[in-house]
Amino acid sequence: MNARLSLAATSAHRSAAEQDQSRRLAGLLLELARCVNPDIAIELPPARLEDDPRMDALRDVLMEREKAALARLQQKFDDPREFADAVGSVLPAAFTLAASRSDHLGQVIAPTVERATQASIRKNPRTMVDILYPVMGPAIRKAIAETLDGSLQSLNQALKYSLSWRGLKWRIEAWRSGTTFGDVVLKHTAVYRVDHIFMIHRKTGLLISHVSRDDASTQDPQLVSAMLSAIQDFVRDSFDESASGGTNSGGIDTLRLGDMLLWIEEGPSAFLAAVVHGNPPPSLRVRLRESLAAVHAEWAAPLEEFEGDTEPLEQAGERLRPCLISQGAEHQRKFSPLLWIIPLALLIALGYWLTLRVIEGRRVDSYVESLQAQPGIVVTNADRRGGKWLVSGLRDPLAAQPEDLLAKTKLDPTRVAGRWEPYQALHPAIILKRMQATLNPPPTVTLTQDATGVRASGTAPQYWTDKARAFLLTLPAGAPKVDLSALQDVQDPDYLRLHDAIEARLIHFENNVARPSGSQEGMLDGAAEEMRELIQVSRTHGFPVKVTIVGHADATGKENSNLALSLGRAEVVRSMLRARGVDPLLLAVRGAGPLEPLKPGASVDELSMNRRVSFVVSTGE
């Protein structure tokens, strides 16, 4: 004990933190000492306990084991190798405990693992290739082989039937269904039947499910599954190269015994064995593979934990039943030659109907062309509606009648209808017809059509020439040119005689009197007779005529009074002529007053001559 105290008295200088802990420990030891011997508090004042070497020695004795443990822990922390060994011994248990409690640890570690994997692959891609090669190599070779087998089979069948009548029908079927010609050929030529499908557990070799056709015969399914598993294991043990460093680890996928074919499709937990009679197409293997994948996707856990209890997997067999398909050979039935009469008759009727339609269409086209060639007709539409042809457009009233043109064709008039909107055509031929219908030219006038328009030639009376010029004023802008320069003015002798006779007559009046004197009755009778004859001449030659009664007054008196007096004299004469049988439509009145004197002057005779009524004969409207 004394030796330990001496060693404690000569210890090195402690740090400030250790001194604080020593003070607290000294206080506790002092309380412990007081409980043992109350006189110690009197002999040892508290202010000097901190510097008492005996207390330090007592403290070292009591904390010796703890200090040793702390020193060992400090050494492990300071030495990286010892610290790594300590962490590595508890790290697996820590990972297991953290993973069982939550997924937080995996979420934290995943990005680090991904970055490490990516860095490793970028650094040495060959490593990943070596890892995937034993699995991907056989799978790729198998997929390529199956694809080539299916393609060769499809190519052989397509070449066999490509130039036959059946091949033509199958090409039409492929075009309508959107598939390839080879697939359609395989569909019709592959003769096969799937009789049994076994689903067997890979690890235990026990039968999980078995489906078969109703008419298929088989042995005990359990025995068959055991034999298949034994054959698979035997082939793997005898010929698998993976055990000797090879890369192939698959089993049997095809067995053939005569007409019977056994196809095997393997999955992660189970494999399918299909018993097929005949030559199935490659699409059957695809269906088996898809069905097996669907079973694994829906019953993954029961398949992984399977130990012979098939109750959780009872519904899996229903997923396999659609694979029990078959394709029978097409039976070539012989038809009686009489049965060809019906389609032949239908074909002939169809050909006859099409021929009639084509002929009718051509005749309609010819009819439309003849309409288009006619001046004054514009065809805007010609189509078939409700079993009839409807031809519509624009037609001038003076153009040719469409019915007359239709009669010249071989079309049935009841099957062609027309709908024409009226319009005024500006074609020279239509202008020519319109002039002939409106002007009614005399026989001495010839109207012809030339390249620029219409030309009138010959001789015509003045009234017809005036009528023709008035007609030209009614033509719209852009109308063809009508040339009247070649016409020669030749008047009708009867018209000229009556014209001159009527205009030579004068009816005289007394001063400031609106009614003629009795001596003028003979003059009025002669004027009326000539006017009635003029009306007959105009009607005979077909031109309108007009007689204007002009009243006059002398220069004495006011001008307004003289104008009213002259108009009154003209009205009185018109009424007297009407009373003598002259058509009132022929007569017109006008008051000239003193503005048109017969003899200017202020003598009595001159004034008497100016108090008169004169006549003016004109033609036209």
Residue pairs with C-beta under 8 A, 6 or more apart in sequence:
4 57
4 60
4 61
5 53
5 54
5 57
7 57
8 53
8 56
8 57
8 60
9 53
9 56
9 57
11 56
11 60
14 22
22 50
22 56
22 59
23 50
25 59
25 63
26 49
26 50
26 52
26 55
26 59
27 49
29 55
29 58
29 59
30 40
30 41
30 44
30 46
30 49
30 55
33 40
34 40
34 41
44 52
49 55
60 67
75 82
76 82
76 83
76 86
77 83
95 105
98 104
98 105
99 105
99 106
120 127
121 127
121 128
133 247
134 242
134 247
134 249
137 247
138 247
138 248
138 249
138 250
142 250
142 253
146 282
146 285
147 282
149 282
150 281
150 282
150 283
151 182
153 186
153 281
153 282
154 180
154 182
154 183
154 185
154 186
155 182
157 182
157 185
157 186
157 189
158 181
158 182
158 185
160 185
161 167
161 170
161 185
161 189
162 181
166 188
167 185
170 181
170 184
170 185
170 188
171 181
171 184
173 184
174 180
174 181
174 183
174 184
177 184
186 281
186 283
187 281
187 327
188 330
190 278
190 279
190 280
190 281
190 327
191 278
191 279
191 327
191 328
191 329
192 276
192 277
192 278
192 279
192 280
192 281
192 284
192 326
192 327
193 213
193 276
193 277
193 278
193 326
193 327
194 213
194 274
194 275
194 276
194 280
194 284
194 323
194 324
194 325
194 326
195 212
195 213
195 216
195 218
195 275
195 276
195 277
195 324
196 210
196 211
196 212
196 213
196 216
196 218
196 273
196 274
196 275
197 210
197 211
197 212
197 272
197 273
197 274
197 275
197 288
197 320
197 323
197 324
198 207
198 209
198 210
198 221
198 224
198 225
198 228
198 272
198 273
198 274
198 275
199 207
199 208
199 209
199 210
199 270
199 271
199 272
199 292
199 295
199 316
199 317
199 320
200 206
200 207
200 208
200 225
200 228
200 229
200 270
200 271
200 273
201 207
201 208
201 269
201 270
201 303
201 306
202 266
202 267
202 268
202 269
202 270
202 271
203 269
203 306
204 306
204 307
204 308
205 225
205 226
205 229
205 230
205 233
206 222
206 225
206 306
206 308
207 221
207 222
207 224
207 225
207 226
207 310
208 270
208 303
208 306
208 310
208 313
208 316
209 310
209 313
209 314
209 316
209 317
209 320
210 221
210 225
210 317
211 317
211 320
211 321
211 323
211 324
212 218
212 324
213 324
218 224
225 273
228 264
228 273
231 252
232 251
232 252
232 264
232 271
235 251
235 252
236 249
236 251
240 246
240 248
240 249
241 247
241 248
242 248
242 249
250 266
251 264
251 266
251 271
252 264
253 263
253 264
253 265
253 266
254 261
254 262
254 263
254 264
255 261
255 262
255 264
256 262
259 277
259 278
260 275
260 276
260 277
261 275
261 276
261 277
261 278
261 279
261 280
262 273
262 274
262 275
262 276
263 273
263 274
263 276
263 280
263 284
263 285
263 288
264 271
264 272
264 273
264 274
265 271
265 272
265 274
265 285
265 288
265 289
265 292
267 292
267 293
267 295
267 296
268 296
268 303
269 296
269 300
269 303
269 304
269 306
270 292
270 295
270 296
270 303
270 306
271 292
272 288
272 291
272 292
272 320
274 284
274 288
274 323
276 284
278 327
281 327
284 323
284 325
287 322
287 323
287 325
288 323
291 319
291 320
291 322
291 323
294 319
295 303
295 316
295 319
295 320
296 303
298 316
298 319
299 312
299 313
299 316
302 312
302 313
303 313
306 313
360 389
360 411
360 415
363 409
363 410
363 411
364 382
364 389
364 391
364 411
364 416
366 409
367 391
367 405
367 406
367 409
367 411
367 416
368 379
368 382
368 391
370 405
370 408
370 409
371 377
371 379
371 391
371 393
371 402
371 405
372 378
372 379
374 399
374 400
374 405
375 396
375 399
375 425
375 427
375 428
375 429
375 430
376 395
376 396
376 398
376 399
376 400
376 425
376 427
376 429
376 430
377 393
377 394
377 395
377 396
377 399
377 400
377 402
377 420
378 393
378 394
378 395
378 423
379 391
379 392
379 393
380 392
380 393
380 394
381 390
381 391
381 392
381 393
382 389
382 390
382 391
382 392
383 389
383 390
384 390
387 415
388 415
388 416
388 417
389 411
389 415
389 416
389 417
390 417
390 418
390 419
391 402
391 416
391 417
391 418
391 419
392 418
392 419
392 420
392 421
393 420
393 421
394 420
394 421
394 422
394 423
395 402
395 420
395 421
395 422
395 423
396 422
396 423
396 424
396 425
396 427
396 430
397 422
398 425
398 430
398 433
398 434
398 437
399 425
399 430
402 418
402 420
403 413
403 418
406 413
406 416
407 413
424 476
426 476
426 478
426 479
426 480
427 480
428 449
428 450
428 453
428 454
428 480
429 449
431 453
431 454
431 475
431 479
431 480
431 482
432 447
432 448
432 449
432 454
435 441
435 447
435 454
435 456
435 468
435 471
435 482
436 447
438 471
439 464
439 467
439 468
439 471
440 542
441 447
441 456
441 460
441 464
441 468
442 460
442 461
442 464
442 541
442 542
444 458
444 459
444 460
444 490
445 456
445 457
445 458
445 459
445 460
445 464
445 487
446 456
446 457
446 458
447 454
447 455
447 456
448 454
448 455
448 457
449 455
452 480
452 481
452 483
453 480
453 481
453 482
453 483
454 480
454 481
454 482
454 483
455 482
455 483
455 486
456 468
456 482
456 483
456 484
456 486
456 487
457 486
457 487
458 486
458 487
458 488
459 487
459 488
459 489
459 490
460 468
460 487
460 488
460 489
460 490
461 489
461 490
461 491
461 492
461 495
461 541
461 543
461 619
462 489
462 491
462 619
463 495
463 538
463 543
463 544
463 545
463 619
463 620
464 543
465 484
465 487
465 489
466 619
466 620
467 543
467 544
467 619
467 620
467 621
468 484
468 487
469 484
470 620
470 621
472 482
472 484
475 482
492 537
492 541
494 533
494 537
495 534
495 537
495 538
495 541
495 545
498 530
498 533
498 534
498 537
498 617
499 534
499 617
501 530
502 527
502 530
502 531
502 534
502 547
502 615
502 617
503 614
503 615
503 616
503 617
505 523
505 526
505 527
505 530
505 614
505 615
506 523
506 598
506 612
506 613
506 614
507 516
507 520
507 523
507 524
507 527
507 573
507 612
507 613
508 516
508 517
508 520
508 608
508 609
508 611
508 612
509 515
509 516
509 517
509 569
509 611
509 612
509 613
510 517
510 611
511 554
511 556
511 607
511 611
512 557
512 565
514 565
514 568
514 569
514 572
515 569
515 572
516 524
516 569
516 572
516 573
516 576
516 613
524 573
524 576
524 577
524 580
525 580
527 577
527 615
528 577
528 580
528 581
528 582
531 547
531 577
531 582
531 586
532 581
532 582
534 545
534 547
534 586
534 617
535 545
535 582
535 583
535 586
537 545
538 544
538 545
538 619
543 619
544 619
544 620
544 621
545 586
545 617
545 618
545 619
546 586
546 587
546 588
546 617
546 618
546 619
546 620
547 586
547 587
547 588
547 615
547 616
547 617
547 618
548 587
548 588
548 589
548 590
548 615
548 616
548 618
549 570
549 573
549 574
549 577
549 587
549 588
549 589
549 590
549 613
549 615
550 570
550 589
550 590
550 591
550 592
550 596
550 613
550 614
550 615
550 616
551 565
551 566
551 567
551 568
551 569
551 570
551 571
551 573
551 589
551 590
551 591
551 592
551 613
552 566
552 569
552 592
552 593
552 594
552 596
552 597
552 598
552 610
552 611
552 612
552 613
552 614
553 562
553 563
553 565
553 566
553 569
553 593
553 594
553 610
553 611
554 562
554 594
554 597
554 607
554 608
554 610
554 611
555 562
555 594
555 597
555 602
555 607
555 610
556 562
556 607
559 593
559 594
562 593
562 594
563 591
563 592
563 593
564 591
565 593
566 591
566 592
566 593
566 594
567 589
567 590
567 591
568 591
569 613
570 589
570 590
570 591
570 613
571 589
573 613
574 584
574 587
574 589
577 587
578 584
578 587
594 610
597 606
597 610
598 609
598 610
598 612
599 605
599 606
599 609
599 610
600 606
601 607
